[in-house]
Amino acid sequence: MNPLHATRILDLTRLLPGAVCTMLLHDLGAEIIKVEDPQNGDYARWLPPLIDGMGVFFRSSNRGKRSVVLDLKHAAGQTALHRLVESADVLIEGFRPGVTARLAADYETLRAINPRLVYCSLSGWGQSGPRASVSGHDINYIAGNGVLGAEQNPQTPAAQAADVAGSYVAVMGILAALLERERSGEGACVDVSLAEAAMPFAMASWVDAMAPASDGPFLSLRGESACYRVYWTSDNQPIALGAIERKFWTNFCAATSKPEWIERQALREAQPGLIDEVAALFMTKTAAEWAELLDDADCCFSRVVPPEQLLDDPQMRARNMVGMTEAGVPWMRSPIRLADDSVDLGSAPDYGEHTREVLLEVGYSADEIERLASDGVIRQGP
């Protein structure tokens, strides 16, 4: 099933948020045209590790897309973008606020060319507010939105929460705008802030921090409750326990022969000592031994799977979630699953590989394309 079949999307973004957003849209059937500049293009192209000179992350997140290289600082490049916009359904940009106006690629300019265009701005802090033009990356956005501050001991995260959350929020906003366009005939402007997109990840902690104190049962999802923590085993392996509900905690206590722990689960004052006791218990066996004991105990127990082992994980294999190409490029499919569960991976485009092809499609002649190339306005592929 390809619900976005015949939907043309122009992607002016770089690096992770826009790449993941348009990868998800590609997996729903959309045609993705990456519009890159002639100086560096998408920086992810050149980030190591490399395979045949192209970044592996770029290859993984830009599969199935086409690449057009245009100089949007040049009037002729802006004209070419406007020609592309005439037949586009969606445009996604990831510049700081104000930059697209200088490139004649802002919403008002493009809306005048194509009133049905859905325009998505994907930025760190959003299009307004005192931080709108402040530079940043994922770590800055989760530092400023309460997510990093919700940690007991804030440290550099292993996951790009804001970047990926922004990708998903952008997909939702774009799909909602396309649905509304079917009703009204008009496009829309979608404003996505990466910082705001990741805020719900810490919603439970935010509510706890803002709500008045309560004498009721205690539960923390930040590692302050013994029933919801990462522990370590005798062979120095991390394991996760998420026995929030009473039934799961009871099952855990029964499986470990610790019935005296059951009533201590929701007592705030009991948690420090209980955490120490549970930690000491987990240090008595290896991760494999705990898995043998607890996997079937129905107590929300999991071993921690490192990224390099995902290809061999039985759950991921069964769901065809990840894989490796013959060239050694790891791929991850979209988690959006419809009736047809097949995956059309495609390959990542070379720099400017489709410039000529796409410009011919929107009405440029071969001579016009050669003039643009000789003027440095475009770059054609290898």
URFEN-V839854 format. One record per residue. N is the residue number from 1. RES is the residue in one letter. SS is DSSP state (alpha for helix, beta for strand, coil for the rest). PSI is psi as a letter, one per 40 degrees, with the letter a starting at -180 (* if undefined). D_LAST is the distance of its C-alpha to the last C-alpha in Angstrom with 2 decimals. Layout:
# URFEN-V839854
n=N res=RES ss=SS psi=PSI d_last=D_LAST
n=N res=RES ss=SS psi=PSI d_last=D_LAST
This chain:
# URFEN-V839854
n=1 res=M ss=coil psi=h d_last=33.22
n=2 res=N ss=coil psi=g d_last=30.54
n=3 res=P ss=coil psi=d d_last=32.61
n=4 res=L ss=coil psi=e d_last=29.70
n=5 res=H ss=coil psi=h d_last=28.26
n=6 res=A ss=coil psi=e d_last=27.01
n=7 res=T ss=coil psi=h d_last=27.01
n=8 res=R ss=beta psi=h d_last=23.99
n=9 res=I ss=beta psi=h d_last=23.43
n=10 res=L ss=beta psi=h d_last=21.48
n=11 res=D ss=beta psi=h d_last=20.90
n=12 res=L ss=coil psi=e d_last=20.95
n=13 res=T ss=coil psi=i d_last=22.04
n=14 res=R ss=coil psi=i d_last=20.93
n=15 res=L ss=alpha psi=a d_last=22.16
n=16 res=L ss=alpha psi=d d_last=24.68
n=17 res=P ss=alpha psi=d d_last=26.91
n=18 res=G ss=alpha psi=d d_last=24.51
n=19 res=A ss=alpha psi=d d_last=22.19
n=20 res=V ss=alpha psi=d d_last=25.26
n=21 res=C ss=alpha psi=d d_last=26.69
n=22 res=T ss=alpha psi=d d_last=23.77
n=23 res=M ss=alpha psi=d d_last=23.45
n=24 res=L ss=alpha psi=d d_last=27.11
n=25 res=L ss=alpha psi=d d_last=26.67
n=26 res=H ss=alpha psi=d d_last=23.82
n=27 res=D ss=alpha psi=e d_last=26.26
n=28 res=L ss=coil psi=e d_last=28.78
n=29 res=G ss=coil psi=e d_last=26.62
n=30 res=A ss=coil psi=i d_last=24.97
n=31 res=E ss=beta psi=h d_last=21.56
n=32 res=I ss=beta psi=h d_last=19.77
n=33 res=I ss=beta psi=h d_last=17.28
n=34 res=K ss=beta psi=h d_last=16.27
n=35 res=V ss=beta psi=h d_last=16.43
n=36 res=E ss=beta psi=i d_last=15.09
n=37 res=D ss=coil psi=i d_last=15.89
n=38 res=P ss=coil psi=e d_last=13.76
n=39 res=Q ss=coil psi=d d_last=15.86
n=40 res=N ss=coil psi=e d_last=15.54
n=41 res=G ss=coil psi=a d_last=14.61
n=42 res=D ss=coil psi=h d_last=16.59
n=43 res=Y ss=alpha psi=d d_last=18.28
n=44 res=A ss=alpha psi=d d_last=18.51
n=45 res=R ss=alpha psi=d d_last=14.86
n=46 res=W ss=alpha psi=e d_last=16.14
n=47 res=L ss=coil psi=h d_last=19.67
n=48 res=P ss=coil psi=i d_last=20.88
n=49 res=P ss=coil psi=i d_last=21.38
n=50 res=L ss=beta psi=i d_last=17.80
n=51 res=I ss=beta psi=h d_last=16.41
n=52 res=D ss=coil psi=f d_last=13.37
n=53 res=G ss=coil psi=e d_last=12.93
n=54 res=M ss=beta psi=h d_last=13.35
n=55 res=G ss=beta psi=h d_last=16.87
n=56 res=V ss=alpha psi=d d_last=19.01
n=57 res=F ss=alpha psi=d d_last=20.76
n=58 res=F ss=alpha psi=d d_last=17.62
n=59 res=R ss=alpha psi=d d_last=16.74
n=60 res=S ss=alpha psi=d d_last=20.37
n=61 res=S ss=alpha psi=e d_last=20.90
n=62 res=N ss=coil psi=f d_last=17.81
n=63 res=R ss=beta psi=i d_last=17.79
n=64 res=G ss=coil psi=e d_last=17.54
n=65 res=K ss=coil psi=i d_last=16.22
n=66 res=R ss=beta psi=i d_last=13.55
n=67 res=S ss=beta psi=h d_last=11.74
n=68 res=V ss=beta psi=h d_last=12.28
n=69 res=V ss=beta psi=h d_last=12.22
n=70 res=L ss=beta psi=i d_last=15.48
n=71 res=D ss=coil psi=h d_last=17.85
n=72 res=L ss=coil psi=e d_last=21.11
n=73 res=K ss=coil psi=e d_last=23.13
n=74 res=H ss=coil psi=h d_last=22.53
n=75 res=A ss=alpha psi=d d_last=24.74
n=76 res=A ss=alpha psi=d d_last=22.11
n=77 res=G ss=alpha psi=d d_last=19.98
n=78 res=Q ss=alpha psi=d d_last=23.19
n=79 res=T ss=alpha psi=d d_last=23.83
n=80 res=A ss=alpha psi=d d_last=20.53
n=81 res=L ss=alpha psi=d d_last=21.45
n=82 res=H ss=alpha psi=d d_last=24.89
n=83 res=R ss=alpha psi=d d_last=23.62
n=84 res=L ss=alpha psi=d d_last=21.86
n=85 res=V ss=alpha psi=d d_last=25.14
n=86 res=E ss=alpha psi=d d_last=27.15
n=87 res=S ss=coil psi=e d_last=25.96
n=88 res=A ss=coil psi=i d_last=25.57
n=89 res=D ss=coil psi=d d_last=28.27
n=90 res=V ss=beta psi=i d_last=27.49
n=91 res=L ss=beta psi=h d_last=25.84
n=92 res=I ss=beta psi=h d_last=25.85
n=93 res=E ss=beta psi=i d_last=25.70
n=94 res=G ss=coil psi=f d_last=26.52
n=95 res=F ss=coil psi=i d_last=27.45
n=96 res=R ss=coil psi=i d_last=30.90
n=97 res=P ss=coil psi=h d_last=33.39
n=98 res=G ss=coil psi=d d_last=33.25
n=99 res=V ss=alpha psi=d d_last=29.63
n=100 res=T ss=alpha psi=d d_last=28.51
n=101 res=A ss=alpha psi=d d_last=31.32
n=102 res=R ss=alpha psi=d d_last=29.86
n=103 res=L ss=coil psi=e d_last=26.51
n=104 res=A ss=coil psi=f d_last=28.36
n=105 res=A ss=coil psi=f d_last=27.16
n=106 res=D ss=coil psi=i d_last=30.59
n=107 res=Y ss=alpha psi=d d_last=32.47
n=108 res=E ss=alpha psi=d d_last=34.97
n=109 res=T ss=alpha psi=d d_last=32.46
n=110 res=L ss=alpha psi=d d_last=30.35
n=111 res=R ss=alpha psi=d d_last=33.52
n=112 res=A ss=alpha psi=d d_last=34.72
n=113 res=I ss=alpha psi=d d_last=31.67
n=114 res=N ss=coil psi=g d_last=31.84
n=115 res=P ss=coil psi=e d_last=35.19
n=116 res=R ss=coil psi=e d_last=34.17
n=117 res=L ss=coil psi=h d_last=31.33
n=118 res=V ss=beta psi=h d_last=31.83
n=119 res=Y ss=beta psi=h d_last=30.67
n=120 res=C ss=beta psi=h d_last=30.54
n=121 res=S ss=beta psi=h d_last=30.77
n=122 res=L ss=beta psi=h d_last=30.20
n=123 res=S ss=beta psi=i d_last=31.70
n=124 res=G ss=coil psi=d d_last=33.72
n=125 res=W ss=coil psi=e d_last=37.12
n=126 res=G ss=coil psi=i d_last=36.83
n=127 res=Q ss=coil psi=e d_last=37.06
n=128 res=S ss=coil psi=i d_last=40.62
n=129 res=G ss=coil psi=i d_last=43.03
n=130 res=P ss=coil psi=e d_last=43.51
n=131 res=R ss=coil psi=e d_last=40.50
n=132 res=A ss=coil psi=d d_last=38.03
n=133 res=S ss=coil psi=e d_last=36.14
n=134 res=V ss=coil psi=h d_last=36.74
n=135 res=S ss=coil psi=i d_last=33.76
n=136 res=G ss=coil psi=i d_last=33.65
n=137 res=H ss=coil psi=a d_last=32.07
n=138 res=D ss=alpha psi=d d_last=33.47
n=139 res=I ss=alpha psi=d d_last=36.30
n=140 res=N ss=alpha psi=d d_last=37.47
n=141 res=Y ss=alpha psi=d d_last=37.60
n=142 res=I ss=alpha psi=e d_last=39.64
n=143 res=A ss=alpha psi=d d_last=41.79
n=144 res=G ss=coil psi=e d_last=42.66
n=145 res=N ss=coil psi=e d_last=43.27
n=146 res=G ss=coil psi=e d_last=45.85
n=147 res=V ss=coil psi=d d_last=43.74
n=148 res=L ss=alpha psi=d d_last=43.66
n=149 res=G ss=alpha psi=e d_last=47.22
n=150 res=A ss=alpha psi=e d_last=48.40
n=151 res=E ss=coil psi=i d_last=47.79
n=152 res=Q ss=coil psi=d d_last=50.89
n=153 res=N ss=coil psi=g d_last=49.02
n=154 res=P ss=coil psi=h d_last=45.83
n=155 res=Q ss=coil psi=i d_last=43.00
n=156 res=T ss=coil psi=h d_last=39.22
n=157 res=P ss=coil psi=i d_last=38.20
n=158 res=A ss=coil psi=e d_last=35.91
n=159 res=A ss=coil psi=i d_last=34.57
n=160 res=Q ss=coil psi=g d_last=32.82
n=161 res=A ss=alpha psi=d d_last=35.51
n=162 res=A ss=alpha psi=d d_last=34.88
n=163 res=D ss=alpha psi=d d_last=31.09
n=164 res=V ss=alpha psi=d d_last=31.46
n=165 res=A ss=alpha psi=d d_last=34.63
n=166 res=G ss=alpha psi=d d_last=32.89
n=167 res=S ss=alpha psi=d d_last=30.18
n=168 res=Y ss=alpha psi=d d_last=32.98
n=169 res=V ss=alpha psi=d d_last=35.04
n=170 res=A ss=alpha psi=d d_last=32.15
n=171 res=V ss=alpha psi=d d_last=31.70
n=172 res=M ss=alpha psi=d d_last=35.47
n=173 res=G ss=alpha psi=d d_last=35.58
n=174 res=I ss=alpha psi=d d_last=32.81
n=175 res=L ss=alpha psi=d d_last=34.45
n=176 res=A ss=alpha psi=d d_last=37.82
n=177 res=A ss=alpha psi=d d_last=36.60
n=178 res=L ss=alpha psi=d d_last=35.08
n=179 res=L ss=alpha psi=d d_last=38.44
n=180 res=E ss=alpha psi=d d_last=40.37
n=181 res=R ss=alpha psi=d d_last=38.24
n=182 res=E ss=alpha psi=d d_last=39.43
n=183 res=R ss=alpha psi=d d_last=42.96
n=184 res=S ss=alpha psi=d d_last=42.71
n=185 res=G ss=coil psi=e d_last=39.76
n=186 res=E ss=coil psi=i d_last=38.67
n=187 res=G ss=coil psi=a d_last=35.76
n=188 res=A ss=beta psi=i d_last=36.40
n=189 res=C ss=beta psi=h d_last=35.27
n=190 res=V ss=beta psi=h d_last=35.03
n=191 res=D ss=beta psi=h d_last=35.69
n=192 res=V ss=beta psi=h d_last=34.82
n=193 res=S ss=beta psi=h d_last=35.97
n=194 res=L ss=alpha psi=d d_last=34.70
n=195 res=A ss=alpha psi=d d_last=38.06
n=196 res=E ss=alpha psi=d d_last=40.05
n=197 res=A ss=alpha psi=d d_last=38.03
n=198 res=A ss=alpha psi=e d_last=39.02
n=199 res=M ss=alpha psi=d d_last=42.66
n=200 res=P ss=alpha psi=e d_last=43.97
n=201 res=F ss=alpha psi=d d_last=43.00
n=202 res=A ss=alpha psi=f d_last=46.02
n=203 res=M ss=alpha psi=d d_last=48.19
n=204 res=A ss=alpha psi=d d_last=50.89
n=205 res=S ss=alpha psi=d d_last=51.20
n=206 res=W ss=alpha psi=d d_last=51.26
n=207 res=V ss=alpha psi=d d_last=54.03
n=208 res=D ss=alpha psi=d d_last=55.96
n=209 res=A ss=alpha psi=d d_last=55.76
n=210 res=M ss=alpha psi=d d_last=56.79
n=211 res=A ss=coil psi=i d_last=59.41
n=212 res=P ss=coil psi=i d_last=63.06
n=213 res=A ss=coil psi=i d_last=64.35
n=214 res=S ss=coil psi=i d_last=65.68
n=215 res=D ss=coil psi=e d_last=68.20
n=216 res=G ss=coil psi=a d_last=66.64
n=217 res=P ss=coil psi=i d_last=64.69
n=218 res=F ss=coil psi=h d_last=62.04
n=219 res=L ss=coil psi=h d_last=58.40
n=220 res=S ss=coil psi=h d_last=55.42
n=221 res=L ss=coil psi=e d_last=51.79
n=222 res=R ss=coil psi=e d_last=51.01
n=223 res=G ss=coil psi=e d_last=52.54
n=224 res=E ss=coil psi=e d_last=56.11
n=225 res=S ss=coil psi=h d_last=57.34
n=226 res=A ss=coil psi=d d_last=57.93
n=227 res=C ss=coil psi=e d_last=56.80
n=228 res=Y ss=beta psi=g d_last=53.27
n=229 res=R ss=beta psi=i d_last=51.75
n=230 res=V ss=beta psi=h d_last=49.56
n=231 res=Y ss=beta psi=i d_last=51.75
n=232 res=W ss=beta psi=i d_last=51.35
n=233 res=T ss=coil psi=i d_last=52.70
n=234 res=S ss=coil psi=d d_last=54.49
n=235 res=D ss=coil psi=f d_last=51.30
n=236 res=N ss=coil psi=f d_last=49.60
n=237 res=Q ss=coil psi=h d_last=47.49
n=238 res=P ss=beta psi=i d_last=47.06
n=239 res=I ss=beta psi=i d_last=48.42
n=240 res=A ss=beta psi=h d_last=48.74
n=241 res=L ss=beta psi=h d_last=51.91
n=242 res=G ss=beta psi=f d_last=51.88
n=243 res=A ss=coil psi=g d_last=55.42
n=244 res=I ss=coil psi=d d_last=56.07
n=245 res=E ss=coil psi=i d_last=58.32
n=246 res=R ss=alpha psi=d d_last=61.83
n=247 res=K ss=alpha psi=d d_last=61.45
n=248 res=F ss=alpha psi=d d_last=58.40
n=249 res=W ss=alpha psi=d d_last=60.11
n=250 res=T ss=alpha psi=d d_last=63.23
n=251 res=N ss=alpha psi=d d_last=61.29
n=252 res=F ss=alpha psi=d d_last=59.78
n=253 res=C ss=alpha psi=d d_last=63.24
n=254 res=A ss=alpha psi=d d_last=64.71
n=255 res=A ss=alpha psi=d d_last=62.08
n=256 res=T ss=coil psi=e d_last=62.59
n=257 res=S ss=coil psi=f d_last=66.40
n=258 res=K ss=coil psi=f d_last=66.54
n=259 res=P ss=alpha psi=d d_last=68.47
n=260 res=E ss=alpha psi=e d_last=69.85
n=261 res=W ss=alpha psi=e d_last=66.45
n=262 res=I ss=alpha psi=d d_last=66.34
n=263 res=E ss=alpha psi=e d_last=68.44
n=264 res=R ss=alpha psi=e d_last=66.71
n=265 res=Q ss=coil psi=d d_last=63.30
n=266 res=A ss=coil psi=e d_last=63.87
n=267 res=L ss=coil psi=h d_last=66.11
n=268 res=R ss=alpha psi=d d_last=64.42
n=269 res=E ss=alpha psi=e d_last=66.76
n=270 res=A ss=alpha psi=e d_last=66.16
n=271 res=Q ss=alpha psi=d d_last=62.41
n=272 res=P ss=alpha psi=d d_last=62.23
n=273 res=G ss=alpha psi=d d_last=64.61
n=274 res=L ss=alpha psi=d d_last=63.15
n=275 res=I ss=alpha psi=d d_last=59.63
n=276 res=D ss=alpha psi=d d_last=60.99
n=277 res=E ss=alpha psi=d d_last=62.79
n=278 res=V ss=alpha psi=d d_last=59.83
n=279 res=A ss=alpha psi=d d_last=57.63
n=280 res=A ss=alpha psi=d d_last=60.28
n=281 res=L ss=alpha psi=d d_last=60.49
n=282 res=F ss=alpha psi=d d_last=56.75
n=283 res=M ss=coil psi=e d_last=56.99
n=284 res=T ss=coil psi=e d_last=59.40
n=285 res=K ss=coil psi=i d_last=56.88
n=286 res=T ss=coil psi=i d_last=53.34
n=287 res=A ss=alpha psi=d d_last=50.57
n=288 res=A ss=alpha psi=d d_last=50.79
n=289 res=E ss=alpha psi=d d_last=54.55
n=290 res=W ss=alpha psi=d d_last=54.31
n=291 res=A ss=alpha psi=d d_last=51.79
n=292 res=E ss=alpha psi=d d_last=54.24
n=293 res=L ss=alpha psi=d d_last=57.03
n=294 res=L ss=alpha psi=e d_last=55.36
n=295 res=D ss=coil psi=d d_last=52.55
n=296 res=D ss=coil psi=e d_last=55.17
n=297 res=A ss=coil psi=e d_last=57.47
n=298 res=D ss=coil psi=f d_last=55.82
n=299 res=C ss=coil psi=e d_last=55.74
n=300 res=C ss=coil psi=f d_last=52.14
n=301 res=F ss=beta psi=h d_last=51.25
n=302 res=S ss=beta psi=i d_last=47.73
n=303 res=R ss=beta psi=i d_last=46.20
n=304 res=V ss=coil psi=h d_last=43.31
n=305 res=V ss=coil psi=h d_last=40.09
n=306 res=P ss=coil psi=i d_last=37.50
n=307 res=P ss=alpha psi=d d_last=33.84
n=308 res=E ss=alpha psi=e d_last=33.02
n=309 res=Q ss=alpha psi=e d_last=35.71
n=310 res=L ss=alpha psi=d d_last=34.55
n=311 res=L ss=alpha psi=d d_last=32.74
n=312 res=D ss=alpha psi=e d_last=36.19
n=313 res=D ss=coil psi=h d_last=38.21
n=314 res=P ss=alpha psi=d d_last=40.13
n=315 res=Q ss=alpha psi=d d_last=39.99
n=316 res=M ss=alpha psi=d d_last=36.21
n=317 res=R ss=alpha psi=d d_last=35.82
n=318 res=A ss=alpha psi=d d_last=38.33
n=319 res=R ss=coil psi=e d_last=36.53
n=320 res=N ss=coil psi=f d_last=33.02
n=321 res=M ss=coil psi=d d_last=32.05
n=322 res=V ss=beta psi=i d_last=29.73
n=323 res=G ss=beta psi=a d_last=27.88
n=324 res=M ss=beta psi=h d_last=25.29
n=325 res=T ss=coil psi=i d_last=22.28
n=326 res=E ss=coil psi=d d_last=22.04
n=327 res=A ss=coil psi=e d_last=19.32
n=328 res=G ss=coil psi=e d_last=21.93
n=329 res=V ss=coil psi=h d_last=20.83
n=330 res=P ss=beta psi=i d_last=24.03
n=331 res=W ss=beta psi=i d_last=24.29
n=332 res=M ss=beta psi=h d_last=27.06
n=333 res=R ss=coil psi=i d_last=27.92
n=334 res=S ss=coil psi=h d_last=29.47
n=335 res=P ss=coil psi=e d_last=33.23
n=336 res=I ss=coil psi=h d_last=33.93
n=337 res=R ss=coil psi=h d_last=35.35
n=338 res=L ss=coil psi=a d_last=36.51
n=339 res=A ss=coil psi=d d_last=38.12
n=340 res=D ss=coil psi=h d_last=35.00
n=341 res=D ss=coil psi=e d_last=33.99
n=342 res=S ss=coil psi=i d_last=30.84
n=343 res=V ss=coil psi=h d_last=27.48
n=344 res=D ss=coil psi=g d_last=24.15
n=345 res=L ss=coil psi=d d_last=21.81
n=346 res=G ss=coil psi=a d_last=18.34
n=347 res=S ss=coil psi=i d_last=15.41
n=348 res=A ss=beta psi=i d_last=13.83
n=349 res=P ss=coil psi=i d_last=10.63
n=350 res=D ss=coil psi=i d_last=7.50
n=351 res=Y ss=coil psi=h d_last=7.87
n=352 res=G ss=coil psi=e d_last=7.86
n=353 res=E ss=coil psi=d d_last=6.55
n=354 res=H ss=coil psi=e d_last=9.80
n=355 res=T ss=alpha psi=d d_last=10.67
n=356 res=R ss=alpha psi=d d_last=11.20
n=357 res=E ss=alpha psi=d d_last=12.82
n=358 res=V ss=alpha psi=d d_last=15.12
n=359 res=L ss=alpha psi=d d_last=16.15
n=360 res=L ss=alpha psi=d d_last=17.12
n=361 res=E ss=alpha psi=d d_last=19.13
n=362 res=V ss=coil psi=e d_last=21.10
n=363 res=G ss=coil psi=e d_last=22.02
n=364 res=Y ss=coil psi=i d_last=19.79
n=365 res=S ss=coil psi=i d_last=19.69
n=366 res=A ss=alpha psi=d d_last=16.85
n=367 res=D ss=alpha psi=d d_last=18.62
n=368 res=E ss=alpha psi=d d_last=18.96
n=369 res=I ss=alpha psi=d d_last=15.29
n=370 res=E ss=alpha psi=d d_last=14.66
n=371 res=R ss=alpha psi=d d_last=17.58
n=372 res=L ss=alpha psi=d d_last=16.38
n=373 res=A ss=alpha psi=d d_last=13.13
n=374 res=S ss=alpha psi=d d_last=15.40
n=375 res=D ss=coil psi=e d_last=17.81
n=376 res=G ss=coil psi=e d_last=15.47
n=377 res=V ss=coil psi=d d_last=16.37
n=378 res=I ss=beta psi=i d_last=13.00
n=379 res=R ss=beta psi=h d_last=9.42
n=380 res=Q ss=coil psi=i d_last=6.78
n=381 res=G ss=coil psi=i d_last=3.78
n=382 res=P ss=coil psi=* d_last=0.00
